[in-house]
Amino acid sequence: MKYPIRSLGMLLAAIWATSPLRAQELLDPATADVANSGDTAWILTSSALVLLMTLPGLALFYGGLVRSKNFLSVLIQCMAVAGICSVLWLVVGYTLAFGQVTNGFLGNGLNWMMANLGNVREDTTIPESTFALFQMTFAVITPALMIGAWVERARFGWVVAFCALWLLVVYAPVTHWVWGGGWLSGLGVLDFAGGIVVHTTAGVSALVVAIMLGKRMGWPKTMMLPHSPALTVAGAAMLWVGWFGFNGGSALTATDDASAAIINTHIAASTAALIWILIEKFKVGKPTAVGVATGAIAGLATITPAAGFVGPGASIIIGVAASTVCFMAVGLVKNGFKIDDSLDVFAVHGVGGILGSLLLALFISEGFGGTGYAEGMAFGSQFVAQLIGVGAVAIWSAVATAILGFGISFVLPMRVSEDDERDGLDISNHGERAWDLD
């Protein structure tokens, strides 16, 4: 009597294994709570690419633009900021940004120290640990972008403390508002890979810090030329390649969504680089290495919020707009407002991110080859939503940055002494030289 029962059990198991329900479970990893290995591999690769953007891409890009006596200080600041922000993201940043939605402003604390992570992140096909790692690399590069505004005059201790608190007070809440199911996402605000979350926050905050710190000694009368345009171009090239992971990885799948975002990213950067040196040719007579690098970065920053929502034709237009508007913004900030945003963080990243976030409202239309508006949205309503998103984030970033900057300065002074600035931060802050030319 045992054999018929065993046979019946085997028959039922075989029927279950080939049933439509079981097939759906195998085809849908989210249903089975099992991650898709291909998507996971792509996001892990993208995480490495985004970290490459900070270390060494951004470090070399900024380092080549400063004078030789300050080159090492830029590299050290980038590495220190990457370190402190990585640790804080693990401890509390991730749960503030992506913890379960409670009030629309901050995530809850269930994922403190990255505890209680799910096998698969909700609405994705990847492990939550992979998602948290990918987002960590964004949390690293965003405050690091601001370093370009205060190079050659900010005190190292203040930089590290400010970036650490800024991550928790500015970046994490804004990330929750837009990407974590917060109040801005509820209004329909779209940001594919960080035009608002990354570039608007960093750009506006960088401008505020530049105003608070004041001008470098001798600026603008003294020429402060980049000590190594070659390093700047090399850094920009690394940023360009890394941006494939930045934007392509934001699709969170290894599908056409990722490849479309990468194509748009590359075309916008290519167009913007060409337009920037064309403008230089007419304005100053010669295309420059720094110009082609800056143009590419402007294009990359501007396409970021729209990369996964627009068609490839729109990416060309966005690239043209990026260089044209950002080039004018550089002149306006430095020559018009007389603000020493040393490496044009606001004019390139801030203005580019804001511009791309607003252009998204137009080019997402299916008529322009985009993915189309969400149900109930049209150009007007989408543009208003984007405008609210940009405005709210810009105001929050500016106010919070001013309070943090001044507050920290009571304990750790913001600016080095005149003698230290004259000697260069490499020696005065770190006791080393980047280049031994003796």
C-alpha positions as CSV (number, residue, x, y, z in Angstrom):
1,M,0.0,0.0,0.0
2,K,3.0,2.4,0.4
3,Y,3.9,2.3,-3.3
4,P,0.7,3.8,-4.7
5,I,0.8,6.6,-2.1
6,R,4.5,7.3,-3.1
7,S,3.5,7.3,-6.8
8,L,0.6,9.6,-6.1
9,G,2.9,12.0,-4.3
10,M,5.4,12.0,-7.1
11,L,2.6,12.6,-9.6
12,L,1.3,15.6,-7.7
13,A,4.8,17.0,-7.4
14,A,5.3,16.7,-11.1
15,I,2.0,18.4,-11.8
16,W,2.9,21.3,-9.5
17,A,6.4,21.7,-11.1
18,T,4.8,22.1,-14.5
19,S,1.8,24.1,-13.5
20,P,1.2,27.7,-14.7
21,L,1.5,29.0,-11.2
22,R,4.9,27.4,-10.7
23,A,6.0,28.6,-14.1
24,Q,5.0,32.2,-13.2
25,E,7.0,31.8,-10.0
26,L,10.1,30.8,-11.9
27,L,9.6,33.6,-14.4
28,D,8.9,36.3,-11.8
29,P,11.7,36.5,-9.3
30,A,9.8,39.0,-7.2
31,T,7.0,36.5,-6.7
32,A,9.5,33.8,-5.6
33,D,11.5,36.3,-3.6
34,V,14.6,35.3,-5.6
35,A,16.7,37.9,-7.3
36,N,17.5,37.9,-11.0
37,S,21.2,37.1,-11.4
38,G,21.6,39.1,-14.6
39,D,20.1,42.3,-13.2
40,T,22.1,41.8,-10.0
41,A,25.3,41.5,-11.9
42,W,24.6,44.7,-13.8
43,I,23.8,46.7,-10.7
44,L,27.0,45.4,-9.0
45,T,29.0,46.5,-12.0
46,S,27.2,49.8,-12.1
47,S,28.1,50.3,-8.4
48,A,31.8,49.9,-9.3
49,L,31.4,52.3,-12.2
50,V,29.8,55.0,-10.0
51,L,32.5,54.7,-7.4
52,L,35.0,55.0,-10.2
53,M,33.5,58.4,-10.9
54,T,34.5,59.7,-7.4
55,L,37.7,57.7,-7.0
56,P,39.6,58.6,-9.1
57,G,37.5,60.3,-11.8
58,L,36.2,63.4,-9.9
59,A,39.5,63.6,-7.9
60,L,41.6,63.9,-11.1
61,F,39.1,66.1,-12.8
62,Y,39.1,68.6,-9.9
63,G,42.7,68.1,-9.1
64,G,43.9,69.1,-12.5
65,L,42.0,72.3,-12.3
66,V,43.7,73.6,-9.2
67,R,47.2,75.0,-8.7
68,S,49.9,72.4,-8.1
69,K,50.3,73.3,-4.5
70,N,46.7,72.3,-3.8
71,F,46.4,69.1,-5.9
72,L,47.0,66.6,-3.1
73,S,44.4,68.3,-0.9
74,V,41.7,67.7,-3.5
75,L,42.5,64.0,-3.7
76,I,42.6,63.6,0.1
77,Q,39.2,65.4,0.5
78,C,37.6,63.2,-2.1
79,M,38.8,60.0,-0.4
80,A,37.9,61.2,3.1
81,V,34.4,62.3,2.0
82,A,34.0,58.9,0.3
83,G,35.0,57.2,3.5
84,I,32.8,59.1,6.0
85,C,29.8,59.1,3.7
86,S,30.0,55.4,3.1
87,V,30.1,54.6,6.8
88,L,27.2,57.0,7.6
89,W,25.1,55.6,4.7
90,L,25.4,52.1,6.2
91,V,24.7,53.2,9.7
92,V,21.8,55.5,9.2
93,G,21.7,57.2,5.7
94,Y,20.1,54.3,3.9
95,T,17.2,53.9,6.3
96,L,16.5,57.7,6.3
97,A,16.4,57.7,2.5
98,F,14.9,54.3,1.6
99,G,13.3,53.1,4.8
100,Q,9.6,52.4,4.8
101,V,7.5,55.5,4.1
102,T,5.8,56.9,7.2
103,N,5.3,60.6,6.8
104,G,6.6,61.4,3.3
105,F,9.7,63.2,4.6
106,L,12.0,60.6,6.1
107,G,12.1,56.8,6.0
108,N,11.7,54.9,9.2
109,G,14.6,53.4,11.2
110,L,14.0,49.7,10.6
111,N,17.1,49.5,8.3
112,W,19.5,51.1,10.7
113,M,23.0,49.5,10.2
114,M,21.3,48.0,7.0
115,A,19.4,45.5,9.2
116,N,16.2,43.8,8.0
117,L,17.1,44.1,4.3
118,G,14.8,42.0,2.1
119,N,15.9,39.2,-0.2
120,V,14.6,41.4,-3.1
121,R,14.1,45.1,-3.0
122,E,10.5,46.0,-3.5
123,D,9.6,46.8,-7.1
124,T,12.9,45.5,-8.3
125,T,14.5,42.2,-9.2
126,I,17.7,42.7,-7.3
127,P,18.7,42.0,-3.7
128,E,18.1,44.9,-1.3
129,S,21.7,44.7,-0.3
130,T,22.7,45.3,-4.0
131,F,20.3,48.2,-4.2
132,A,21.7,49.7,-1.0
133,L,25.2,49.4,-2.3
134,F,24.3,51.1,-5.6
135,Q,22.7,53.9,-3.7
136,M,25.7,54.2,-1.4
137,T,27.9,55.2,-4.4
138,F,25.4,58.0,-5.2
139,A,25.6,59.1,-1.6
140,V,29.4,59.2,-1.9
141,I,29.7,61.3,-5.1
142,T,27.0,63.9,-4.3
143,P,28.8,65.6,-1.4
144,A,32.1,65.1,-3.2
145,L,30.8,67.2,-6.1
146,M,30.8,70.2,-3.8
147,I,34.5,70.0,-3.2
148,G,35.1,72.0,-6.4
149,A,33.4,75.1,-4.9
150,W,35.8,75.5,-2.0
151,V,39.1,74.1,-3.2
152,E,42.3,76.0,-2.2
153,R,40.8,77.6,0.8
154,A,38.6,75.4,3.0
155,R,40.0,73.7,6.1
156,F,40.1,69.9,5.9
157,G,38.4,69.2,9.2
158,W,35.5,71.5,8.3
159,V,35.1,69.8,4.9
160,V,34.8,66.3,6.4
161,A,32.4,67.4,9.2
162,F,30.2,69.4,6.8
163,C,29.9,66.7,4.2
164,A,29.0,64.1,6.8
165,L,26.2,66.2,8.3
166,W,25.1,67.4,4.9
167,L,24.6,63.8,3.8
168,L,22.1,63.2,6.6
169,V,20.4,66.6,6.7
170,V,20.2,67.4,2.9
171,Y,20.9,64.4,0.7
172,A,19.1,61.6,2.6
173,P,15.8,63.5,3.1
174,V,15.7,64.7,-0.5
175,T,16.4,61.2,-1.7
176,H,13.4,60.0,0.3
177,W,11.2,62.8,-1.1
178,V,12.0,61.8,-4.7
179,W,13.1,58.2,-4.9
180,G,11.9,56.8,-1.6
181,G,8.2,57.3,-2.0
182,G,8.1,60.7,-0.3
183,W,6.0,63.7,-0.9
184,L,7.6,64.9,-4.1
185,S,7.2,61.5,-5.8
186,G,3.5,61.7,-4.7
187,L,3.2,65.0,-6.7
188,G,4.5,63.2,-9.8
189,V,8.1,64.6,-9.8
190,L,10.4,62.5,-12.0
191,D,14.2,62.2,-11.7
192,F,15.7,59.2,-13.4
193,A,19.2,59.3,-12.0
194,G,19.8,62.4,-10.0
195,G,19.2,65.8,-11.7
196,I,17.3,66.9,-8.6
197,V,18.5,64.5,-5.9
198,V,22.2,64.8,-6.9
199,H,23.0,67.8,-9.0
200,T,20.5,70.3,-7.7
201,T,21.4,69.6,-4.1
202,A,25.1,69.6,-4.6
203,G,25.1,72.6,-7.0
204,V,23.0,74.9,-4.9
205,S,24.8,73.9,-1.7
206,A,28.2,74.5,-3.4
207,L,27.1,78.0,-4.4
208,V,26.1,78.8,-0.8
209,V,29.4,77.6,0.6
210,A,31.3,79.6,-2.0
211,I,29.5,82.7,-0.9
212,M,30.1,81.9,2.8
213,L,33.8,81.2,2.4
214,G,34.5,84.2,0.2
215,K,37.0,84.6,-2.6
216,R,40.4,83.0,-2.9
217,M,43.3,85.4,-2.2
218,G,44.0,87.4,-5.3
219,W,40.9,86.3,-7.2
220,P,39.9,87.4,-9.8
221,K,42.9,89.7,-10.5
222,T,45.5,86.9,-10.1
223,M,45.4,84.3,-12.8
224,M,44.8,80.9,-11.3
225,L,45.3,78.6,-14.2
226,P,44.8,74.8,-14.0
227,H,48.1,73.1,-13.2
228,S,47.4,70.0,-15.3
229,P,44.7,70.1,-18.0
230,A,45.8,66.6,-19.0
231,L,44.7,65.2,-15.6
232,T,41.4,67.1,-15.9
233,V,40.7,65.5,-19.3
234,A,41.7,62.1,-17.9
235,G,39.3,62.6,-14.9
236,A,36.5,63.7,-17.2
237,A,37.0,60.6,-19.4
238,M,36.6,58.4,-16.3
239,L,33.5,60.3,-15.3
240,W,32.1,59.9,-18.7
241,V,32.6,56.1,-18.7
242,G,31.4,55.9,-15.1
243,W,28.2,57.8,-16.0
244,F,27.1,54.7,-17.9
245,G,26.7,53.0,-14.6
246,F,25.3,56.1,-13.0
247,N,22.5,56.5,-15.5
248,G,22.3,53.0,-17.0
249,G,22.4,51.4,-13.6
250,S,19.4,53.6,-12.5
251,A,17.2,51.5,-14.6
252,L,17.9,48.8,-12.0
253,T,17.6,46.1,-14.7
254,A,19.9,44.8,-17.5
255,T,17.3,45.5,-20.2
256,D,16.5,47.9,-23.0
257,D,15.8,50.5,-20.3
258,A,19.4,50.5,-19.3
259,S,20.8,50.5,-22.8
260,A,18.4,53.4,-23.8
261,A,19.6,55.4,-20.8
262,I,23.3,54.8,-21.7
263,I,22.7,55.8,-25.4
264,N,21.1,59.0,-24.3
265,T,23.9,59.7,-21.8
266,H,26.6,59.2,-24.3
267,I,25.0,61.2,-27.1
268,A,24.2,64.1,-24.8
269,A,27.8,64.2,-23.5
270,S,29.2,63.9,-27.0
271,T,27.0,66.8,-28.3
272,A,27.7,69.0,-25.3
273,A,31.5,68.5,-25.6
274,L,31.4,69.6,-29.2
275,I,29.1,72.5,-28.7
276,W,31.3,73.8,-25.8
277,I,34.5,73.9,-27.8
278,L,32.6,75.5,-30.7
279,I,31.5,78.2,-28.4
280,E,35.1,78.6,-27.2
281,K,36.3,78.9,-30.7
282,F,34.0,81.9,-31.3
283,K,34.5,83.4,-27.9
284,V,38.2,83.0,-27.1
285,G,39.6,81.9,-30.5
286,K,40.7,78.4,-29.5
287,P,39.0,75.2,-28.3
288,T,40.6,74.0,-25.0
289,A,41.2,70.7,-23.3
290,V,39.4,72.1,-20.1
291,G,36.6,73.3,-22.3
292,V,35.9,69.9,-24.0
293,A,36.0,68.2,-20.6
294,T,33.7,70.8,-19.0
295,G,31.3,70.5,-21.9
296,A,31.1,66.8,-21.6
297,I,30.4,67.0,-17.9
298,A,27.7,69.6,-18.5
299,G,26.0,67.3,-21.0
300,L,26.2,64.4,-18.6
301,A,24.7,66.4,-15.7
302,T,21.9,67.7,-17.8
303,I,20.8,64.4,-19.3
304,T,20.9,62.6,-16.0
305,P,17.3,63.3,-14.8
306,A,15.9,62.5,-18.2
307,A,18.1,59.7,-19.4
308,G,15.6,56.9,-19.1
309,F,12.5,59.0,-20.1
310,V,13.5,60.6,-23.5
311,G,14.3,59.4,-26.9
312,P,17.8,59.6,-28.5
313,G,16.9,62.6,-30.7
314,A,16.0,64.6,-27.6
315,S,19.4,63.8,-26.1
316,I,21.0,65.8,-28.9
317,I,18.9,68.8,-28.1
318,I,19.5,68.4,-24.4
319,G,23.3,68.3,-25.1
320,V,23.1,71.5,-27.1
321,A,21.1,73.2,-24.4
322,A,23.4,72.0,-21.7
323,S,26.6,73.6,-23.1
324,T,24.8,76.8,-24.2
325,V,23.2,77.4,-20.9
326,C,26.0,76.2,-18.6
327,F,28.6,78.2,-20.6
328,M,26.6,81.3,-20.0
329,A,26.0,80.4,-16.3
330,V,29.8,80.1,-15.7
331,G,30.3,83.7,-16.9
332,L,27.3,85.0,-15.0
333,V,28.4,83.5,-11.7
334,K,32.0,84.6,-11.9
335,N,31.8,87.8,-13.9
336,G,28.3,88.9,-13.1
337,F,27.8,88.0,-9.5
338,K,31.6,87.9,-8.7
339,I,31.2,84.6,-6.8
340,D,34.3,82.4,-6.6
341,D,32.7,79.0,-7.2
342,S,36.2,77.9,-8.0
343,L,35.5,74.9,-10.4
344,D,32.0,76.0,-11.5
345,V,30.1,73.4,-9.5
346,F,26.8,75.4,-9.5
347,A,27.1,76.6,-13.1
348,V,27.8,73.1,-14.5
349,H,26.2,70.6,-12.1
350,G,23.5,72.7,-10.5
351,V,22.3,74.6,-13.6
352,G,22.7,71.4,-15.7
353,G,20.7,69.3,-13.3
354,I,17.9,71.9,-13.0
355,L,17.8,72.4,-16.8
356,G,17.5,68.7,-17.5
357,S,14.9,68.3,-14.8
358,L,12.7,70.9,-16.5
359,L,13.4,69.8,-20.1
360,L,12.2,66.4,-19.1
361,A,8.6,67.7,-18.9
362,L,8.7,68.4,-22.6
363,F,10.8,65.6,-24.1
364,I,9.1,62.8,-22.1
365,S,6.2,63.2,-24.5
366,E,5.7,60.3,-27.0
367,G,5.6,62.9,-29.7
368,F,9.3,63.6,-29.1
369,G,10.1,59.9,-28.8
370,G,9.8,59.7,-25.0
371,T,8.2,57.1,-22.8
372,G,5.1,59.2,-22.4
373,Y,3.4,60.9,-19.5
374,A,2.0,59.1,-16.5
375,E,-1.8,58.8,-16.3
376,G,-3.4,62.1,-15.6
377,M,-0.3,64.1,-16.5
378,A,0.5,66.3,-19.5
379,F,3.2,68.8,-20.3
380,G,1.8,71.6,-18.1
381,S,1.2,69.4,-15.1
382,Q,4.5,67.7,-15.4
383,F,6.4,70.9,-15.8
384,V,4.7,72.3,-12.7
385,A,5.6,69.2,-10.8
386,Q,9.3,69.4,-11.9
387,L,9.3,73.1,-11.0
388,I,8.0,72.4,-7.6
389,G,10.5,69.6,-7.1
390,V,13.5,71.8,-8.2
391,G,12.3,74.8,-6.2
392,A,11.7,72.9,-3.0
393,V,15.0,71.0,-3.1
394,A,16.9,74.1,-4.0
395,I,15.4,76.1,-1.0
396,W,16.0,73.2,1.4
397,S,19.6,72.7,0.2
398,A,20.4,76.4,0.5
399,V,18.9,77.0,4.0
400,A,20.2,73.7,5.5
401,T,23.7,74.3,4.0
402,A,23.9,77.8,5.5
403,I,22.9,76.6,8.9
404,L,25.2,73.6,8.8
405,G,28.1,75.6,7.5
406,F,28.0,78.3,10.1
407,G,27.1,75.9,12.9
408,I,30.1,73.7,12.2
409,S,32.4,76.7,11.9
410,F,31.9,77.5,15.6
411,V,33.8,74.3,16.3
412,L,35.9,73.8,13.2
413,P,36.8,77.0,11.3
414,M,35.7,77.0,7.6
415,R,38.7,78.7,6.1
416,V,42.5,78.3,6.4
417,S,44.7,81.2,7.4
418,E,46.1,83.6,4.8
419,D,49.6,82.1,5.3
420,D,48.3,78.5,4.9
421,E,46.4,79.5,1.7
422,R,49.5,81.2,0.4
423,D,51.7,78.2,1.0
424,G,49.1,75.8,-0.4
425,L,46.9,73.3,1.3
426,D,49.1,70.3,0.4
427,I,51.8,71.5,2.8
428,S,49.8,73.5,5.3
429,N,47.0,71.0,5.9
430,H,48.7,67.7,5.1
431,G,52.5,68.2,5.3
432,E,53.1,66.7,1.9
433,R,53.6,67.7,-1.7
434,A,51.9,66.1,-4.6
435,W,54.8,66.6,-6.9
436,D,58.5,66.4,-6.0
437,L,60.2,68.3,-8.8
438,D,63.6,68.7,-7.1
